[in-house]
Amino acid sequence: MRMLSIGMLSGVLALGLAGCGTTTGERALSGAGLGAAAGAGTAAMTGGSVTRGAVIGGGLGAAAGAATTRDDIDLGRRRR
């Protein structure tokens, strides 16, 4: 149960941070990096395979980043 909770928390955090970037490619790339870091960290804390966690997290982060649009996450910038 604890592993599931940590995994879900990491997924939510990766989704929230995947909006970093102005183009779809930038958001996918930043989402992949953040997701890989979150996945590896979660796997390390739970005793799982760090490589597998990084790959899964990177894939989910990239997908979340590519699925977001510029307007999904407002970073406090005003658009003209």
N, C-alpha and C positions, 0 to 999 in steps of 0.2 A: 504494500500500500504506500509506503514511504517513497519508493522508487517512482511510482506513478505520479505522486504529488510533485516531486521534484521535476520530473519530466514535463508535466503540464505547466508548471511555473516557468520553466525554461522556454517552453514553446510560446507562452504568452509574452514573455519578455522579448524573445526574438521577433515575434510579430510586431510588437510595438516599436522596436528599434529598426525594423526593416525599412521604415519610411525614410531613412537617411539617404539623400541623393535627389537630384532633380530629374534625371531621366530614368526610364525603366531599367536600363542596363546598370546604372549606378546603384539603384535600389536593390537590384538582384545581387550585385557584387557585395554591397555592404551587408545585406541580409545573410549571404552565404558565409561571410567572415564571422559575423556575430553569432550566427547559428552554430557554426563549427566550434567556436570557442565555448558557447554555452553547452553544446552537446558533449564536448570533451571534458569540460569541468564537471558536468553532471555524472558522466560515466566514472570519472576519477573518484568522486565523492561516494558513489554507490558501489564501487568495486567492479564495475563493468569494463568492457573493452573501450579504451580511450579512442582508438582509431575508429571503431564502429560508431561510437557516439559522435565523433567529429563529422563523419560522413553523413550520418542521418541528420544531425543538426544543420550541417551545411546545406544539404538538399532542401530541408524544410525552410530554412532561412532564405535561400535563393527563391524558392517558390513564393514565399510570403512577400518578399521584396518585389518580385516581378508582378504580383497580383495587386499591389497598392498603386494608387495614383498620387500625383502631386498634391491633390486636395484632401487625401485621406488623413494626413497628419499635418497639423498646423504647428510649425515651430516658432510661432510668434512673429513671423515675417508678414509684412503687408504687401499684397500684390497690387499692382497698378493695372 
